[in-house]
Amino acid sequence: DLFRMLEDLQESYVAQTRHYEQLAMRVRSQEAEHSRNMKEAEAVSQDQTRFLSSLREHLQRARKHSQDKEAEIQYYTQAAERYEHTAKTLYSENHQAAEQVRLHQQRVATFNELEQQRQERDLLEERGRGERRRERHRAVNNPNIAKSMALALDGIVVRKAVGVAPDKNGRLEQRKLRVDITKGQLGEPRFMLRWAKEPYKTWSDKSACDLERVVVLGYGHSARVPKLYPNDKEVVPWRCFSVFTARRSFDFLCQSDEDAQTFMLVLSRLCHRVQGWSVLGQVPTRARFLVAQGWCKVETSCRNRRATLYTHLKDALHTTVESGAARATPRPAGSRSPRSLDPCLPESLAGTRTLGA
């Protein structure tokens, strides 16, 4: 039994030894496998570490590149915004400049149109002034006095000095004055100056003057009316004329400048016609009458101011200088021009423009 038990124990020992060897082999194989796995794991870990390190580097480079890209994108975005703002500003400025150019062109076109209209208007006005000057020149220098003759033949109401004596000046009374052309005993023309009282129906030979006997025609201050009535404000010297014969004179005051011109022209022509010679003081043309009228106004102004012609011209020159300086400074309140101080003063002596021209 003991031998059987020993054999059993030996057999069990051998079996256990084999089993142990098998177990040891399996353990060794598993240990080798585990060792290989550990090495592989270490290699994998090292590879993972290298991969992670490489990945980290790549991520860092990618992050840096991304940051650079973002900075670049931000820079380009800001640059694009600046360029867009600049473009909008340039567009606005260009639009404003185009609008200003358009408005300037419109103003230039309007100015050119107005300037052309003004030039055309000035040209028309200059032509009109030239035509008026020519018409006035023709009217003034026209020897035809048919209109004046017709008025003189029809008669004009004037004022005549009556009752004049050495010791009294008489008075001015209204008369109708006209020129009468008749024939003498031998058929020669006879020119008479006649006047009549109201109602102007009776034309007596006592109220007449034969123009053949006239020796002097006095106009303005050469007439007697301004001397006879110096204080009468209605007596205007350039509307007065006197007809002098060898024995007496006939003195008249006209109501207008045209009436005085009519009688001076007609009487001058008829006296020359009937006598064959010019009489003293005659005014045969309108031009000479206007000259005489202008100088009569100058003389009246000088007489009213009790100044000579030289003093009058000197004062006019001083007035011209003062008025030129007064253009820059306003005229003091209450001051009056030389023209307002003396209504008889002609514009050529009282006004700056005419004297300067």
SULHUGI-V880443 format. One record per backbone hydrogen bond with DSSP energy under -1.0 kcal/mol. CO is the residue of the C=O (numbers start at 0). NH is the residue of the N-H. If there is no record, write none. Layout:
# SULHUGI-V880443
co-><CO | CO>
nh-><NH | NH>
This chain:
# SULHUGI-V880443
co-><0 | 1 | 2 | 3 | 4 | 5 | 6 | 7 | 8 | 9 | 10 | 11 | 12 | 13 | 14 | 15 | 16 | 17 | 18 | 19 | 20 | 21 | 22 | 23 | 24 | 25 | 26 | 27 | 28 | 29 | 30 | 31 | 32 | 33 | 34 | 35 | 36 | 37 | 38 | 39 | 40 | 41 | 42 | 43 | 44 | 45 | 46 | 47 | 48 | 49 | 50 | 51 | 52 | 53 | 54 | 55 | 56 | 57 | 58 | 59 | 60 | 61 | 62 | 63 | 64 | 65 | 66 | 67 | 68 | 69 | 70 | 71 | 72 | 73 | 74 | 75 | 76 | 77 | 78 | 79 | 80 | 81 | 82 | 83 | 84 | 85 | 86 | 87 | 88 | 89 | 90 | 91 | 92 | 93 | 94 | 95 | 96 | 97 | 98 | 99 | 100 | 101 | 102 | 103 | 104 | 105 | 106 | 107 | 108 | 109 | 110 | 111 | 112 | 113 | 114 | 115 | 116 | 117 | 118 | 119 | 120 | 121 | 122 | 123 | 124 | 125 | 126 | 127 | 128 | 129 | 130 | 131 | 132 | 133 | 134 | 135 | 136 | 139 | 144 | 145 | 146 | 147 | 148 | 149 | 150 | 151 | 155 | 157 | 158 | 159 | 161 | 167 | 170 | 172 | 174 | 175 | 176 | 177 | 179 | 181 | 183 | 187 | 189 | 190 | 191 | 192 | 193 | 195 | 196 | 206 | 208 | 209 | 214 | 215 | 217 | 218 | 219 | 223 | 224 | 231 | 235 | 236 | 238 | 239 | 240 | 241 | 242 | 243 | 243 | 247 | 249 | 250 | 251 | 252 | 255 | 256 | 257 | 258 | 259 | 260 | 261 | 262 | 263 | 264 | 265 | 266 | 267 | 268 | 269 | 270 | 271 | 278 | 279 | 284 | 285 | 286 | 287 | 288 | 289 | 290 | 291 | 292 | 293 | 294 | 295 | 296 | 297 | 298 | 299 | 300 | 301 | 307 | 308 | 309 | 310 | 311 | 312 | 313 | 314 | 315 | 316 | 317 | 318 | 319 | 320 | 321 | 331 | 336 | 337 | 341 | 345 | 345 | 346 | 350 | 351 | 352>
nh-><4 | 5 | 6 | 7 | 8 | 9 | 10 | 11 | 12 | 13 | 14 | 15 | 16 | 17 | 18 | 19 | 20 | 21 | 22 | 23 | 24 | 25 | 26 | 27 | 28 | 29 | 30 | 31 | 32 | 33 | 34 | 35 | 36 | 37 | 38 | 39 | 40 | 41 | 42 | 43 | 44 | 45 | 46 | 47 | 48 | 49 | 50 | 51 | 52 | 53 | 54 | 55 | 56 | 57 | 58 | 59 | 60 | 61 | 62 | 63 | 64 | 65 | 66 | 67 | 68 | 69 | 70 | 71 | 72 | 73 | 74 | 75 | 76 | 77 | 78 | 79 | 80 | 81 | 82 | 83 | 84 | 85 | 86 | 87 | 88 | 89 | 90 | 91 | 92 | 93 | 94 | 95 | 96 | 97 | 98 | 99 | 100 | 101 | 102 | 103 | 104 | 105 | 106 | 107 | 108 | 109 | 110 | 111 | 112 | 113 | 114 | 115 | 116 | 117 | 118 | 119 | 120 | 121 | 122 | 123 | 124 | 125 | 126 | 127 | 128 | 129 | 130 | 131 | 132 | 133 | 134 | 135 | 136 | 137 | 138 | 139 | 140 | 286 | 148 | 149 | 150 | 151 | 152 | 153 | 154 | 178 | 176 | 174 | 252 | 172 | 170 | 164 | 161 | 159 | 157 | 195 | 155 | 193 | 191 | 189 | 186 | 183 | 181 | 210 | 179 | 208 | 177 | 175 | 199 | 194 | 192 | 212 | 279 | 243 | 241 | 221 | 222 | 227 | 228 | 234 | 238 | 239 | 253 | 219 | 251 | 217 | 249 | 214 | 215 | 244 | 242 | 160 | 240 | 158 | 259 | 260 | 261 | 262 | 263 | 264 | 265 | 266 | 267 | 268 | 269 | 270 | 271 | 272 | 273 | 274 | 275 | 281 | 216 | 288 | 289 | 290 | 291 | 292 | 293 | 294 | 295 | 296 | 297 | 298 | 299 | 300 | 301 | 302 | 303 | 304 | 306 | 311 | 312 | 313 | 314 | 315 | 316 | 317 | 318 | 319 | 320 | 321 | 322 | 323 | 324 | 325 | 334 | 340 | 341 | 344 | 348 | 349 | 350 | 354 | 355 | 356>
